[in-house]
């Protein structure tokens, strides 16, 4: 009896390239990057800087996870992926008041919030305290504002509208005035609106930058720049500047910066006329308008 023994099967090999006849192993499967982790060569990297083997087809002798060159630590890479996946949206009102009664409710909420923000600061301005002072239920407050950040943003928007409204009224009234008088009117209007509620403005300056993705105070500065530039363009033959856009930008931010500093550190300079007199001199000189220095109270 003849036993027919077949040839022993050899382990399958991947086709070798002409340059290299070394057997090839199958490439490990990879998975797409996610917000909290990612897969590289059969290993999972997650936000807790741990590495897990997730693919059994990886080479059996690969005992060390691959090093990600130029990407920092595993935790850093996962954190960056998580941050890219989603950014928090700025707080906004939940619904807009359309009826007169709803508008009155929102106005009462904002008035109460302004008073608390001035008296107790951002930490003391809780939604319960705002609702109690406004005479509405907490549920009614949450119909319009999801949190107190949204309330502060609404207060800042309303404050900016108030400043712009006053400036526009002064510019309209100063349309027929000499340029020196018109500039003084602009400066004193800006100082007056900040002097009216210095504690509120101080609280807004300190609070708004902490709210992610929102800076309504910067937005209204841009609108002031636009209004003043349009006004000065109508009187271009009375000023001596080489670049009107840059001049207006510097002037507005210089006046705003000095006013904000006075609000925070020297509120009496707003009320006794010292700040307004110095800013009058700065604006007129910067525009190339010859004028004697104003004394405080003029």
DAMO-V138786 format. One record per residue. N is the residue number from 1. RES is the residue in three letters. PHI is phi as a letter, one per 40 degrees, with the letter a starting at -180 (none if undefined). PSI is psi as a letter, one per 40 degrees, with the letter a starting at -180 (NA if undefined). D_LAST is the distance of its C-alpha to the last C-alpha in Angstrom with 2 decimals. Layout:
BEGIN
n=N res=RES phi=PHI psi=PSI d_last=D_LAST
n=N res=RES phi=PHI psi=PSI d_last=D_LAST
END
This chain:
BEGIN
n=1 res=UNK phi=none psi=h d_last=129.27
n=2 res=UNK phi=b psi=h d_last=126.55
n=3 res=UNK phi=c psi=h d_last=123.06
n=4 res=UNK phi=c psi=h d_last=120.47
n=5 res=UNK phi=b psi=h d_last=117.37
n=6 res=UNK phi=c psi=i d_last=114.27
n=7 res=UNK phi=c psi=h d_last=111.82
n=8 res=UNK phi=c psi=h d_last=109.11
n=9 res=UNK phi=c psi=h d_last=105.79
n=10 res=UNK phi=c psi=i d_last=103.25
n=11 res=UNK phi=c psi=h d_last=99.60
n=12 res=UNK phi=c psi=i d_last=97.81
n=13 res=UNK phi=b psi=i d_last=95.86
n=14 res=UNK phi=c psi=i d_last=93.00
n=15 res=UNK phi=d psi=h d_last=93.80
n=16 res=UNK phi=c psi=i d_last=93.22
n=17 res=UNK phi=c psi=i d_last=91.48
n=18 res=UNK phi=d psi=d d_last=93.54
n=19 res=UNK phi=c psi=d d_last=91.61
n=20 res=UNK phi=a psi=h d_last=91.85
n=21 res=UNK phi=b psi=e d_last=94.69
n=22 res=UNK phi=c psi=h d_last=93.07
n=23 res=UNK phi=d psi=i d_last=93.17
n=24 res=UNK phi=b psi=h d_last=89.85
n=25 res=UNK phi=c psi=i d_last=88.49
n=26 res=UNK phi=c psi=h d_last=86.72
n=27 res=UNK phi=c psi=h d_last=82.94
n=28 res=UNK phi=c psi=i d_last=81.30
n=29 res=UNK phi=c psi=i d_last=79.57
n=30 res=UNK phi=b psi=i d_last=75.79
n=31 res=UNK phi=b psi=i d_last=73.43
n=32 res=UNK phi=c psi=i d_last=69.99
n=33 res=UNK phi=c psi=h d_last=66.87
n=34 res=UNK phi=b psi=i d_last=65.29
n=35 res=UNK phi=c psi=d d_last=61.94
n=36 res=UNK phi=b psi=e d_last=63.39
n=37 res=UNK phi=a psi=i d_last=66.21
n=38 res=UNK phi=a psi=i d_last=68.32
n=39 res=UNK phi=b psi=h d_last=71.90
n=40 res=UNK phi=b psi=h d_last=73.06
n=41 res=UNK phi=f psi=f d_last=76.76
n=42 res=UNK phi=g psi=e d_last=77.92
n=43 res=UNK phi=b psi=i d_last=75.38
n=44 res=UNK phi=b psi=h d_last=72.50
n=45 res=UNK phi=b psi=h d_last=69.21
n=46 res=UNK phi=b psi=a d_last=66.95
n=47 res=UNK phi=c psi=e d_last=63.62
n=48 res=UNK phi=c psi=e d_last=65.35
n=49 res=UNK phi=g psi=f d_last=66.61
n=50 res=UNK phi=b psi=i d_last=70.19
n=51 res=UNK phi=b psi=h d_last=72.75
n=52 res=UNK phi=b psi=h d_last=75.47
n=53 res=UNK phi=c psi=h d_last=78.50
n=54 res=UNK phi=b psi=e d_last=78.53
n=55 res=UNK phi=b psi=h d_last=81.01
n=56 res=UNK phi=c psi=e d_last=84.70
n=57 res=UNK phi=c psi=e d_last=85.49
n=58 res=UNK phi=c psi=i d_last=83.57
n=59 res=UNK phi=d psi=h d_last=85.68
n=60 res=UNK phi=c psi=d d_last=87.49
n=61 res=UNK phi=c psi=e d_last=86.89
n=62 res=UNK phi=c psi=g d_last=83.12
n=63 res=UNK phi=c psi=e d_last=82.21
n=64 res=UNK phi=b psi=h d_last=78.70
n=65 res=UNK phi=c psi=i d_last=75.88
n=66 res=UNK phi=c psi=i d_last=74.41
n=67 res=UNK phi=c psi=h d_last=71.45
n=68 res=UNK phi=c psi=h d_last=68.38
n=69 res=UNK phi=c psi=h d_last=67.31
n=70 res=UNK phi=g psi=e d_last=63.61
n=71 res=UNK phi=b psi=e d_last=62.53
n=72 res=UNK phi=g psi=a d_last=61.79
n=73 res=UNK phi=c psi=i d_last=63.44
n=74 res=UNK phi=c psi=d d_last=64.98
n=75 res=UNK phi=c psi=d d_last=62.28
n=76 res=UNK phi=c psi=d d_last=59.52
n=77 res=UNK phi=c psi=d d_last=61.25
n=78 res=UNK phi=c psi=d d_last=61.76
n=79 res=UNK phi=c psi=d d_last=58.18
n=80 res=UNK phi=c psi=d d_last=56.88
n=81 res=UNK phi=c psi=d d_last=59.30
n=82 res=UNK phi=c psi=d d_last=58.12
n=83 res=UNK phi=c psi=d d_last=54.45
n=84 res=UNK phi=c psi=d d_last=55.26
n=85 res=UNK phi=c psi=d d_last=57.24
n=86 res=UNK phi=a psi=i d_last=54.36
n=87 res=UNK phi=b psi=h d_last=50.61
n=88 res=UNK phi=c psi=h d_last=48.95
n=89 res=UNK phi=c psi=i d_last=47.12
n=90 res=UNK phi=c psi=i d_last=43.56
n=91 res=UNK phi=c psi=i d_last=43.52
n=92 res=UNK phi=a psi=i d_last=43.03
n=93 res=UNK phi=d psi=i d_last=43.50
n=94 res=UNK phi=c psi=d d_last=47.17
n=95 res=UNK phi=a psi=i d_last=46.87
n=96 res=UNK phi=c psi=h d_last=44.28
n=97 res=UNK phi=c psi=h d_last=43.87
n=98 res=UNK phi=b psi=d d_last=45.11
n=99 res=UNK phi=c psi=i d_last=45.66
n=100 res=UNK phi=c psi=d d_last=43.10
n=101 res=UNK phi=c psi=d d_last=44.52
n=102 res=UNK phi=c psi=d d_last=44.33
n=103 res=UNK phi=c psi=d d_last=40.69
n=104 res=UNK phi=c psi=d d_last=39.93
n=105 res=UNK phi=c psi=d d_last=41.85
n=106 res=UNK phi=c psi=d d_last=39.95
n=107 res=UNK phi=c psi=d d_last=36.57
n=108 res=UNK phi=c psi=d d_last=37.78
n=109 res=UNK phi=c psi=d d_last=38.91
n=110 res=UNK phi=c psi=d d_last=35.61
n=111 res=UNK phi=c psi=d d_last=33.64
n=112 res=UNK phi=c psi=d d_last=36.03
n=113 res=UNK phi=c psi=d d_last=35.87
n=114 res=UNK phi=c psi=d d_last=32.06
n=115 res=UNK phi=c psi=d d_last=32.32
n=116 res=UNK phi=c psi=d d_last=35.08
n=117 res=UNK phi=c psi=d d_last=33.40
n=118 res=UNK phi=c psi=d d_last=30.36
n=119 res=UNK phi=c psi=d d_last=32.67
n=120 res=UNK phi=b psi=e d_last=35.67
n=121 res=UNK phi=g psi=a d_last=34.83
n=122 res=UNK phi=c psi=d d_last=37.07
n=123 res=UNK phi=c psi=d d_last=40.22
n=124 res=UNK phi=c psi=e d_last=39.87
n=125 res=UNK phi=c psi=g d_last=39.14
n=126 res=UNK phi=c psi=i d_last=42.82
n=127 res=UNK phi=c psi=d d_last=44.10
n=128 res=UNK phi=c psi=d d_last=46.00
n=129 res=UNK phi=c psi=d d_last=42.94
n=130 res=UNK phi=c psi=d d_last=40.95
n=131 res=UNK phi=c psi=d d_last=43.85
n=132 res=UNK phi=c psi=d d_last=44.27
n=133 res=UNK phi=c psi=d d_last=40.65
n=134 res=UNK phi=c psi=e d_last=40.60
n=135 res=UNK phi=g psi=f d_last=43.86
n=136 res=UNK phi=b psi=i d_last=45.87
n=137 res=UNK phi=c psi=i d_last=48.86
n=138 res=UNK phi=c psi=d d_last=48.71
n=139 res=UNK phi=c psi=d d_last=50.97
n=140 res=UNK phi=c psi=d d_last=48.53
n=141 res=UNK phi=c psi=d d_last=45.74
n=142 res=UNK phi=c psi=e d_last=48.05
n=143 res=UNK phi=c psi=d d_last=48.78
n=144 res=UNK phi=b psi=d d_last=45.29
n=145 res=UNK phi=b psi=h d_last=44.34
n=146 res=UNK phi=c psi=d d_last=46.97
n=147 res=UNK phi=a psi=i d_last=45.08
n=148 res=UNK phi=c psi=e d_last=41.77
n=149 res=UNK phi=c psi=d d_last=40.74
n=150 res=UNK phi=c psi=d d_last=40.80
n=151 res=UNK phi=c psi=d d_last=38.67
n=152 res=UNK phi=c psi=d d_last=35.97
n=153 res=UNK phi=c psi=d d_last=36.06
n=154 res=UNK phi=c psi=d d_last=35.68
n=155 res=UNK phi=c psi=d d_last=32.67
n=156 res=UNK phi=c psi=d d_last=31.06
n=157 res=UNK phi=c psi=d d_last=31.89
n=158 res=UNK phi=c psi=d d_last=30.40
n=159 res=UNK phi=c psi=d d_last=27.17
n=160 res=UNK phi=c psi=d d_last=27.01
n=161 res=UNK phi=c psi=d d_last=27.71
n=162 res=UNK phi=c psi=d d_last=24.91
n=163 res=UNK phi=c psi=d d_last=22.37
n=164 res=UNK phi=c psi=d d_last=23.86
n=165 res=UNK phi=c psi=d d_last=23.93
n=166 res=UNK phi=c psi=d d_last=20.23
n=167 res=UNK phi=c psi=d d_last=19.47
n=168 res=UNK phi=c psi=d d_last=22.05
n=169 res=UNK phi=c psi=d d_last=20.70
n=170 res=UNK phi=c psi=d d_last=17.22
n=171 res=UNK phi=c psi=d d_last=19.12
n=172 res=UNK phi=c psi=d d_last=21.32
n=173 res=UNK phi=c psi=d d_last=18.59
n=174 res=UNK phi=c psi=e d_last=16.93
n=175 res=UNK phi=c psi=d d_last=20.38
n=176 res=UNK phi=b psi=e d_last=20.09
n=177 res=UNK phi=c psi=i d_last=16.53
n=178 res=UNK phi=d psi=i d_last=16.13
n=179 res=UNK phi=c psi=d d_last=16.28
n=180 res=UNK phi=c psi=d d_last=12.92
n=181 res=UNK phi=c psi=d d_last=11.28
n=182 res=UNK phi=c psi=d d_last=14.03
n=183 res=UNK phi=c psi=d d_last=13.50
n=184 res=UNK phi=c psi=d d_last=9.89
n=185 res=UNK phi=c psi=d d_last=11.44
n=186 res=UNK phi=c psi=d d_last=14.29
n=187 res=UNK phi=c psi=d d_last=12.66
n=188 res=UNK phi=c psi=d d_last=10.63
n=189 res=UNK phi=c psi=d d_last=13.89
n=190 res=UNK phi=c psi=d d_last=15.90
n=191 res=UNK phi=c psi=d d_last=14.08
n=192 res=UNK phi=c psi=d d_last=14.17
n=193 res=UNK phi=c psi=d d_last=17.86
n=194 res=UNK phi=c psi=d d_last=18.72
n=195 res=UNK phi=c psi=d d_last=16.98
n=196 res=UNK phi=c psi=d d_last=19.00
n=197 res=UNK phi=b psi=g d_last=22.27
n=198 res=UNK phi=c psi=d d_last=21.91
n=199 res=UNK phi=c psi=d d_last=25.53
n=200 res=UNK phi=c psi=d d_last=26.94
n=201 res=UNK phi=c psi=d d_last=25.24
n=202 res=UNK phi=c psi=d d_last=26.47
n=203 res=UNK phi=c psi=d d_last=29.94
n=204 res=UNK phi=c psi=d d_last=30.00
n=205 res=UNK phi=c psi=d d_last=29.10
n=206 res=UNK phi=c psi=d d_last=31.91
n=207 res=UNK phi=c psi=d d_last=34.41
n=208 res=UNK phi=d psi=d d_last=34.38
n=209 res=UNK phi=c psi=e d_last=35.59
n=210 res=UNK phi=c psi=e d_last=38.66
n=211 res=UNK phi=c psi=h d_last=39.83
n=212 res=UNK phi=c psi=h d_last=42.17
n=213 res=UNK phi=g psi=e d_last=41.46
n=214 res=UNK phi=b psi=h d_last=38.21
n=215 res=UNK phi=a psi=g d_last=34.58
n=216 res=UNK phi=c psi=d d_last=32.71
n=217 res=UNK phi=c psi=d d_last=29.33
n=218 res=UNK phi=c psi=d d_last=30.34
n=219 res=UNK phi=c psi=d d_last=31.47
n=220 res=UNK phi=c psi=d d_last=28.20
n=221 res=UNK phi=c psi=d d_last=26.46
n=222 res=UNK phi=c psi=d d_last=28.98
n=223 res=UNK phi=c psi=d d_last=28.15
n=224 res=UNK phi=c psi=d d_last=24.43
n=225 res=UNK phi=d psi=d d_last=25.60
n=226 res=UNK phi=c psi=d d_last=27.81
n=227 res=UNK phi=c psi=d d_last=25.27
n=228 res=UNK phi=c psi=d d_last=22.73
n=229 res=UNK phi=c psi=d d_last=25.65
n=230 res=UNK phi=c psi=d d_last=26.98
n=231 res=UNK phi=c psi=d d_last=23.72
n=232 res=UNK phi=c psi=d d_last=23.33
n=233 res=UNK phi=c psi=d d_last=27.02
n=234 res=UNK phi=c psi=e d_last=26.43
n=235 res=UNK phi=b psi=f d_last=24.06
n=236 res=UNK phi=c psi=d d_last=26.12
n=237 res=UNK phi=c psi=e d_last=26.48
n=238 res=UNK phi=b psi=e d_last=22.78
n=239 res=UNK phi=b psi=i d_last=22.67
n=240 res=UNK phi=b psi=g d_last=24.89
n=241 res=UNK phi=b psi=i d_last=26.36
n=242 res=UNK phi=c psi=d d_last=30.03
n=243 res=UNK phi=b psi=h d_last=30.19
n=244 res=UNK phi=c psi=d d_last=27.82
n=245 res=UNK phi=d psi=d d_last=29.29
n=246 res=UNK phi=c psi=d d_last=28.88
n=247 res=UNK phi=c psi=d d_last=25.37
n=248 res=UNK phi=c psi=d d_last=24.20
n=249 res=UNK phi=d psi=d d_last=26.23
n=250 res=UNK phi=c psi=d d_last=24.72
n=251 res=UNK phi=c psi=d d_last=21.10
n=252 res=UNK phi=c psi=d d_last=21.63
n=253 res=UNK phi=c psi=d d_last=23.58
n=254 res=UNK phi=c psi=d d_last=21.26
n=255 res=UNK phi=c psi=d d_last=18.27
n=256 res=UNK phi=c psi=d d_last=20.75
n=257 res=UNK phi=c psi=d d_last=22.36
n=258 res=UNK phi=c psi=d d_last=19.31
n=259 res=UNK phi=c psi=d d_last=18.31
n=260 res=UNK phi=c psi=d d_last=21.95
n=261 res=UNK phi=c psi=d d_last=22.20
n=262 res=UNK phi=c psi=d d_last=19.31
n=263 res=UNK phi=d psi=d d_last=21.11
n=264 res=UNK phi=c psi=d d_last=24.31
n=265 res=UNK phi=b psi=d d_last=23.50
n=266 res=UNK phi=a psi=g d_last=20.10
n=267 res=UNK phi=c psi=d d_last=18.92
n=268 res=UNK phi=c psi=d d_last=16.55
n=269 res=UNK phi=c psi=d d_last=14.36
n=270 res=UNK phi=c psi=d d_last=13.87
n=271 res=UNK phi=c psi=d d_last=12.77
n=272 res=UNK phi=c psi=e d_last=10.72
n=273 res=UNK phi=g psi=e d_last=8.06
n=274 res=UNK phi=c psi=d d_last=10.09
n=275 res=UNK phi=c psi=d d_last=11.89
n=276 res=UNK phi=c psi=d d_last=9.38
n=277 res=UNK phi=c psi=d d_last=7.77
n=278 res=UNK phi=c psi=d d_last=11.48
n=279 res=UNK phi=c psi=d d_last=12.65
n=280 res=UNK phi=d psi=d d_last=10.49
n=281 res=UNK phi=c psi=d d_last=12.17
n=282 res=UNK phi=c psi=d d_last=15.43
n=283 res=UNK phi=c psi=d d_last=15.72
n=284 res=UNK phi=c psi=d d_last=15.10
n=285 res=UNK phi=c psi=d d_last=17.46
n=286 res=UNK phi=c psi=d d_last=19.94
n=287 res=UNK phi=c psi=e d_last=20.20
n=288 res=UNK phi=g psi=f d_last=20.80
n=289 res=UNK phi=c psi=h d_last=17.95
n=290 res=UNK phi=c psi=h d_last=17.07
n=291 res=UNK phi=a psi=i d_last=13.41
n=292 res=UNK phi=c psi=i d_last=11.77
n=293 res=UNK phi=c psi=h d_last=10.19
n=294 res=UNK phi=c psi=i d_last=6.46
n=295 res=UNK phi=c psi=i d_last=5.75
n=296 res=UNK phi=d psi=h d_last=5.64
n=297 res=UNK phi=g psi=e d_last=3.83
n=298 res=UNK phi=c psi=NA d_last=0.00
END
